[in-house]
Amino acid sequence: MSEIQGLFETMAGRFNSAAAAGLEAVFQYKLDEGDAYYVAISAGDCVLEKGEHDSPSVILMMDSQTFKEVLDGKTNGMQAFMSGRIRAEGDVMLATRLEALFPAG
């Protein structure tokens, strides 16, 4: 397993189903290095898949270091977005729910 895949599996393992009540969304991640992954949230469940989704709700682009720092709680995702370290396309407001959906370790 690659380090990137391990990071995504860690993130998916922290899924907070209570924060996902009523949410139907696909978060597409495109890291500058490594493979693309997406997280599909539906009916309180979270499914992690490798690859690109046909119609993601929001696409999040960043380098793997930024992803790791946000996942570890060392960097605030919103601050990383505001400083340009995370770029987003689509329903950008969905990205504001990520901290509640996948709490930092």
LINCOR-V794121 format. One record per residue. N is the residue number from 0. NEAR is the number of other ideal C-beta (glycine too) atoms within 8 Angstrom. Layout:
<<N/NEAR> <N/NEAR>>
//
This chain:
<<0/4> <1/7> <2/6> <3/12> <4/11> <5/9> <6/12> <7/12> <8/10> <9/10> <10/12> <11/11> <12/6> <13/10> <14/10> <15/10> <16/9> <17/5> <18/8> <19/13> <20/7> <21/4> <22/9> <23/6> <24/10> <25/12> <26/14> <27/13> <28/14> <29/9> <30/13> <31/7> <32/6> <33/6> <34/9> <35/10> <36/13> <37/14> <38/14> <39/10> <40/13> <41/8> <42/4> <43/6> <44/8> <45/11> <46/8> <47/11> <48/9> <49/7> <50/8> <51/8> <52/10> <53/3> <54/4> <55/11> <56/8> <57/15> <58/10> <59/12> <60/11> <61/13> <62/9> <63/13> <64/6> <65/12> <66/12> <67/9> <68/10> <69/14> <70/12> <71/9> <72/7> <73/5> <74/11> <75/6> <76/11> <77/8> <78/8> <79/14> <80/12> <81/6> <82/6> <83/6> <84/9> <85/13> <86/8> <87/11> <88/7> <89/9> <90/8> <91/8> <92/5> <93/12> <94/14> <95/7> <96/9> <97/10> <98/10> <99/7> <100/12> <101/11> <102/7> <103/9> <104/7>>
//
